[in-house]
Amino acid sequence: MKEESAVIGKGKIGSHDFMMFQYKIPLCPKQGHKHEWEQCVYAHRGERARRRHPSKYQAVQCPEARANLWEYWLHPDRYMTCLCELGPACNRPICFFAHEQPLFSKG
């Protein structure tokens, strides 16, 4: 059976709605079971990529450079609103940016 993380970019898990409203927000149902939590789409205690639900904050970049960039770029007001500097050649496993044209307008 494939890990759910292996299907990012395909189906529900890879959908824009999933990335904005679910990715790294709910706690992992596999907590306590051995799995590659770094690759898991769910949140884990102490993980830097863990996020709050976007309804609980605004997409304003914190002056602290080390603030949670995952929250900032996966917020619905920011996600896929800028072109990726790598364009179609991008090979990032997760990219917050559009690769052809911005998919959503900045709110």
N, C-alpha and C positions, 0 to 999 in steps of 0.2 A: 504494500500500500504506500503511495506517495505521501510525503509530508505536504501539508497544505501550503507551506511556503514555496514549494516547487512549482505552484501553479499561478504565482503572481503574473499578471499580464494576460491571463486567460480566464474567462468565465466570471462569476460573481466576485471572487476574491480579487481579481485584477481590475475590476470595474472602477471608474472614477468615484462613484458613490462609496464603494468600499474603502478606497484609499482615503477619502476625505472624512468619512464618518465612523469607520470601524478600525482601520489599520492601527495597531499598537494602542488601542483604547481599552477594550475589555480585557480582563485578566485571562490568561491562558487556561483552558480547561485541562491541560496536561500538566499543570503545576504538580511537582512531586514525582513525575514520571520522567525518565531519561529521554531527552530529545534535544535537538539542536536549537536551543532557545534563541540564539543570535539570528537564526534564519526564520524563526517563527513569526507569523503575522499578528500574533496576540502579544499583549503586554506582559512583562515579568517584573517582579519587585526589584528595584534598584537599577533597572535598565535605563540608559540615557535616552533612548528613543521613545520611551513611554509618553503617552499624550493624554491630555484632557479632551473631553468632547468639545468640538468647536463652538457649541452654543454657550460655553462657559468663559470664553475669552475673545478678544478682538485680534485681528491679524496685524498687529503693530509690532515691528521688530524692537526687541528690548535693547537698550543701550549697552547692556552687558553682552559682549560678543559671544560668550559661551552659553547664552540662554538656549532654550530648546528650539533649534532651527527646524526640527521635524514639525513641531506645532505651527510655527510660522508658515512654512512652505506647503503644508498639507491642509491648511485652513481653506475653506471654500472661497474666501476672498482673494487668495493668492495662488492656489493650486492650478497649474497649467495656464497661467496668465502671461507668462514670459516665454520667449523662445529659448530653447536649450542652445548653449554656445557650441555644442558638438553636433547639433542638427541630427540628420539621419544616421550619422556615424556613431551616435551615442550607444555605449554598451553597458551603461550603469544598470545594475539589477533593479533599482528603483530610482526614477527620475521625476522630480517635481515640475519639470518644465515641458512645454509643448515642443514637438519636433518638426512640425511643418508650419503651423500658424497657431497663435494662441487659441485654445479651445473655448475659453471663457473670458468674458470681459471683466476688467477690474471693477469691483463694486464700490 
